[in-house]
Amino acid sequence: MNSIKTKRYKKHIMELKFLRSELSYQEEVLSVAHQDFEIWYRQWCQDNDVDLTELNQKHESRVSKIISQPNFPDLEFDEAGILVLNKEEKNKEKQKFQKLFKQVAKATHPDKHEGTMLDFKAASSAFENGDWAMLLQIAEQYKIIPDDLAEVIPIMKQEAERLRSTIKSNKTMYSWKFQECETDQCKENLVKQFLKQLFN
């Protein structure tokens, strides 16, 4: 196997690991930050005589448009906010990863002493959901390299771009900006900005 291509592949693996780690960190932070922002925002409105119920009713159509609109119109997200791939594209990619998945499934199968049920389930889920970054990460742990790197590397680049887009999108959320605020003044400014965008 071409050593330069293999090195390039390993570089993309490291990049995907980093991006997945960054996204995982963001998701952990946001799971708490969403609640913190909501509590702080409602308390601020209460303290400043802002009637949220009335505003929500008055601007119902505007609010629903703003809240449901994705940050990246060129990307499609499902109700849970997870990126949805075009089915045809997903099936093509699946075919390219089928052989790799079989190798990973064989190596991680619980019947094999080196395999673990956790890795086997994670690999199966990754293949089913088209999470190629996760599948490649598990393959790397078991020292399995895809046969056709020329086909896989472009998909890895696309996967990295998807992860970057999600990370970038998360950073635009008020909850994310809220947890980065170090002062109450910063939080208050953010709430005002949020109210202005939501209710004009």
C-alpha positions, 0 to 999 in steps of 0.5 A, spaced: 500 500 500 502 506 498 505 509 504 504 516 502 497 515 501 497 511 508 500 517 512 494 521 509 489 516 511 492 516 518 492 524 518 485 524 516 483 519 522 486 524 527 483 530 524 476 526 525 478 523 532 479 531 534 473 533 530 468 528 534 471 529 540 470 537 539 463 535 538 462 530 543 465 536 548 460 541 545 454 536 546 456 535 553 456 543 554 450 544 551 446 539 554 447 543 561 447 550 557 440 550 554 437 549 561 442 554 564 440 559 558 433 558 559 432 559 567 437 565 566 433 568 560 426 567 564 428 570 570 431 576 567 424 577 563 420 576 570 425 581 573 424 586 568 416 585 567 417 582 560 411 578 558 413 572 555 406 569 554 404 575 550 410 576 546 410 568 544 402 569 542 403 575 538 409 573 534 407 566 534 409 565 526 415 569 527 418 565 533 416 558 529 420 560 523 426 563 527 427 557 532 425 551 526 430 555 521 437 551 521 443 555 521 446 552 514 440 552 509 444 548 504 444 542 510 438 538 512 437 536 519 432 532 522 427 533 528 433 531 533 438 536 529 442 531 526 445 531 519 441 528 514 444 525 508 441 524 501 439 517 501 442 515 494 449 518 497 448 515 503 447 508 499 453 509 495 457 511 501 455 504 504 457 500 499 464 503 499 464 501 507 461 495 506 468 491 506 471 495 511 465 494 516 465 486 515 472 486 517 471 490 523 465 486 525 469 480 524 474 483 529 470 486 534 465 480 534 464 478 541 466 471 540 473 473 538 477 474 544 480 481 542 473 483 540 468 487 545 460 487 545 461 495 545 465 496 539 461 491 535 455 495 537 458 501 535 461 499 529 454 496 527 450 502 529 456 507 525 455 503 519 447 503 519 447 510 520 452 512 516 457 515 521 463 513 517 468 517 522 466 512 528 467 506 523 474 508 521 476 510 528 474 503 530 477 500 524 483 504 526 483 501 533 483 494 530 489 496 525 484 495 520 486 499 514 481 500 508 483 497 501 481 502 497 484 509 500 483 513 494 475 512 495 475 513 502 479 519 503 474 523 499 469 521 504 473 522 510 474 529 507 466 530 506 465 527 513 470 532 516 466 538 513 460 535 516 463 535 523 466 542 522 459 545 520 455 542 526 461 545 530 460 551 527 453 551 527 453 549 535 457 556 536 452 560 533 447 558 539 445 562 544 446 557 549 453 556 547 454 564 547 451 564 554 456 559 557 462 563 554 459 569 558 463 571 564 459 576 567 452 578 568 452 584 563 454 579 558 449 574 559 444 580 560 446 583 553 445 576 550 438 575 553 436 582 550 439 580 543 435 574 543 429 578 545 430 582 539 431 577 534 425 573 537 420 578 537 423 584 534 
